[in-house]
Amino acid sequence: MAEILALVEARLRAALGEPDARAAVTFLGTDRIEVLRFTEGDLVRYATLGMSAQPMTDPTAVVADPVRGPRAELVLTVRGGLAPTDKLLRPLAVLAASPQVEGLIVTPGASLDVGEPLWDGAPFTSVLVAEPGGLAEDVALDDPMAPVSFFPLLPMTANEAAWKRVHGAAALQERWLARGTDLRDPLRTAVALD
């Protein structure tokens, strides 16, 4: 586990630079989850470290495989200085712990909801899991372990999350793109869904 997390942190540092802050959260019955903060210009990226220590396993499996299964970490990017986004450290750690706690397998297109604003005053309580590969390349591990992917998270308003449930993740992403939505703006409002 420690070797995997060392490789993951090295990949994050290579892709995003040196973290300027880190916090750790431990939930009862789970491994420790850290959240690293990387600042580059006006962008602030929050990346989890610890979710990939264990593979995500099918909650219906009789026995959880301790080696095989997808592994991932989460990355959320916002424009800094506009909102108290450092408050999202705990919600992000909660999302990263959800595979261990709830038996979820996090995949692109999935919605993850924390049930409360991601930070004080945020219009977002959930995120859309985007395709990996844009910020950091996967970390290859020894067979039979799956590589570690870095999933970008896109904050969603309650209306966007409801619309996504009906129309799908691709349709929501197309709507954001068509309307020129700045998904890094922590103060943005919901995209027009008419």
C-alpha positions as CSV (number, residue, x, y, z in Angstrom):
1,M,0.0,0.0,0.0
2,A,2.7,2.5,1.0
3,E,4.6,1.7,-2.2
4,I,1.5,2.4,-4.4
5,L,0.8,5.7,-2.6
6,A,4.5,6.8,-3.1
7,L,4.2,6.1,-6.8
8,V,0.9,8.0,-7.0
9,E,2.2,11.0,-5.1
10,A,5.3,11.1,-7.4
11,R,3.1,11.1,-10.4
12,L,1.0,13.9,-9.0
13,R,4.1,16.0,-8.2
14,A,5.5,15.4,-11.7
15,A,2.2,16.5,-13.3
16,L,1.1,19.3,-10.9
17,G,4.3,20.4,-9.1
18,E,4.9,20.6,-5.4
19,P,1.8,20.6,-3.2
20,D,1.5,23.8,-1.1
21,A,-0.8,22.2,1.5
22,R,-2.1,18.8,2.6
23,A,-4.6,17.5,5.0
24,A,-5.5,14.0,6.2
25,V,-8.8,12.5,7.1
26,T,-9.5,9.1,8.6
27,F,-13.0,7.6,8.8
28,L,-13.9,4.7,11.0
29,G,-13.0,1.4,9.3
30,T,-11.1,3.0,6.4
31,D,-7.6,3.8,5.4
32,R,-6.3,7.3,5.8
33,I,-7.2,9.7,2.9
34,E,-5.0,12.7,2.3
35,V,-5.9,15.7,0.1
36,L,-3.1,17.6,-1.5
37,R,-3.5,21.2,-2.8
38,F,-1.6,22.3,-5.8
39,T,-1.7,26.0,-6.9
40,E,-0.7,27.1,-10.4
41,G,-1.5,30.7,-11.2
42,D,-5.2,31.3,-10.5
43,L,-6.0,27.5,-10.5
44,V,-6.1,25.4,-7.4
45,R,-6.2,21.7,-7.8
46,Y,-7.2,19.3,-5.0
47,A,-6.0,15.7,-5.4
48,T,-6.8,12.8,-3.1
49,L,-4.1,10.4,-2.0
50,G,-5.1,7.1,-0.5
51,M,-8.2,6.0,-2.5
52,S,-5.9,3.9,-4.7
53,A,-4.3,2.0,-1.8
54,Q,-7.1,-0.6,-2.2
55,P,-8.8,-1.8,-5.4
56,M,-12.4,-0.9,-5.8
57,T,-14.4,-4.1,-5.7
58,D,-17.9,-5.1,-6.7
59,P,-20.2,-4.8,-3.6
60,T,-22.0,-8.0,-4.7
61,A,-18.8,-10.1,-4.6
62,V,-18.8,-12.7,-1.9
63,V,-15.1,-12.0,-1.2
64,A,-13.4,-8.8,-2.0
65,D,-10.2,-9.3,-4.0
66,P,-7.4,-7.5,-2.2
67,V,-5.3,-7.2,-5.4
68,R,-7.5,-7.0,-8.6
69,G,-9.9,-4.2,-9.4
70,P,-9.7,-0.7,-10.6
71,R,-7.8,1.9,-8.6
72,A,-8.2,5.7,-8.8
73,E,-7.6,9.1,-7.2
74,L,-9.8,12.2,-7.6
75,V,-8.8,15.6,-8.7
76,L,-10.9,18.8,-8.5
77,T,-9.8,22.1,-10.1
78,V,-11.2,25.5,-9.3
79,R,-10.2,29.1,-9.7
80,G,-8.6,30.3,-6.5
81,G,-9.5,33.3,-4.4
82,L,-13.2,33.5,-5.4
83,A,-14.7,31.2,-2.7
84,P,-13.5,29.3,0.5
85,T,-12.8,26.2,-1.5
86,D,-10.3,24.8,1.0
87,K,-13.4,23.7,2.9
88,L,-13.9,21.0,0.3
89,L,-11.0,18.9,1.8
90,R,-13.3,16.9,4.0
91,P,-16.1,16.4,1.3
92,L,-13.4,15.3,-1.2
93,A,-12.0,12.8,1.3
94,V,-15.5,11.5,1.9
95,L,-15.8,10.9,-1.9
96,A,-12.4,9.2,-2.0
97,A,-13.4,6.9,0.9
98,S,-16.8,5.9,-0.7
99,P,-15.4,2.8,-2.4
100,Q,-14.2,1.4,0.9
101,V,-17.3,2.6,2.9
102,E,-20.1,2.0,0.4
103,G,-18.5,-0.5,-2.0
104,L,-18.7,1.9,-4.9
105,I,-16.7,1.5,-8.1
106,V,-16.1,5.0,-9.3
107,T,-16.2,5.3,-13.1
108,P,-16.3,8.1,-15.7
109,G,-19.9,9.4,-16.0
110,A,-20.8,8.6,-12.4
111,S,-22.3,11.1,-10.0
112,L,-20.9,11.4,-6.5
113,D,-22.9,13.3,-3.9
114,V,-21.9,14.4,-0.4
115,G,-25.3,15.7,0.6
116,E,-24.1,19.1,1.6
117,P,-22.3,22.0,-0.1
118,L,-18.8,21.2,-1.2
119,W,-17.6,24.4,0.6
120,D,-19.4,27.2,2.5
121,G,-21.9,28.8,0.2
122,A,-21.2,26.5,-2.8
123,P,-24.1,25.7,-5.1
124,F,-22.7,22.3,-5.6
125,T,-23.3,19.1,-3.5
126,S,-22.3,16.6,-6.1
127,V,-19.7,16.1,-8.8
128,L,-19.6,14.4,-12.2
129,V,-16.6,12.0,-12.7
130,A,-14.9,12.8,-16.0
131,E,-12.5,10.8,-18.1
132,P,-9.0,10.3,-16.8
133,G,-5.8,11.1,-18.6
134,G,-5.9,14.9,-19.0
135,L,-4.0,16.0,-15.9
136,A,-1.8,13.1,-15.0
137,E,-1.1,9.8,-16.8
138,D,-2.1,6.5,-15.1
139,V,0.4,4.9,-12.8
140,A,1.2,1.4,-13.9
141,L,1.4,-1.2,-11.2
142,D,2.8,-4.8,-11.2
143,D,0.5,-7.5,-12.5
144,P,-2.2,-8.4,-11.7
145,M,-2.9,-5.0,-10.2
146,A,-4.8,-2.5,-12.4
147,P,-3.2,0.9,-13.0
148,V,-4.1,4.0,-10.9
149,S,-6.2,6.5,-12.9
150,F,-6.7,10.2,-11.9
151,F,-10.4,11.1,-12.3
152,P,-11.2,14.8,-12.8
153,L,-14.3,15.9,-10.8
154,L,-16.7,18.5,-12.3
155,P,-19.0,20.2,-9.7
156,M,-22.7,20.0,-10.4
157,T,-25.6,22.0,-9.1
158,A,-28.7,20.0,-7.9
159,N,-30.5,20.9,-11.1
160,E,-27.6,19.7,-13.3
161,A,-27.4,16.5,-11.3
162,A,-31.1,15.9,-11.8
163,W,-30.9,16.7,-15.5
164,K,-27.9,14.3,-15.8
165,R,-29.9,11.5,-14.2
166,V,-32.5,11.8,-17.0
167,H,-30.3,12.7,-20.0
168,G,-26.9,11.2,-19.1
169,A,-23.4,12.4,-18.5
170,A,-22.5,13.0,-22.1
171,A,-25.5,15.2,-22.7
172,L,-24.7,17.3,-19.6
173,Q,-21.1,17.7,-20.8
174,E,-22.3,18.7,-24.3
175,R,-24.6,21.3,-22.7
176,W,-21.8,22.7,-20.6
177,L,-19.6,22.9,-23.7
178,A,-22.3,24.4,-25.9
179,R,-23.0,27.2,-23.4
180,G,-19.3,27.9,-22.7
181,T,-19.6,27.0,-19.0
182,D,-16.5,27.6,-16.9
183,L,-16.5,24.5,-14.8
184,R,-13.6,25.9,-12.8
185,D,-15.6,28.9,-11.6
186,P,-16.6,28.2,-7.9
187,L,-19.3,30.8,-8.1
188,R,-20.9,29.7,-11.4
189,T,-24.7,29.1,-11.6
190,A,-26.4,26.1,-13.2
191,V,-26.1,25.9,-17.0
192,A,-29.4,26.6,-18.8
193,L,-31.2,23.3,-19.1
194,D,-34.2,24.2,-21.2
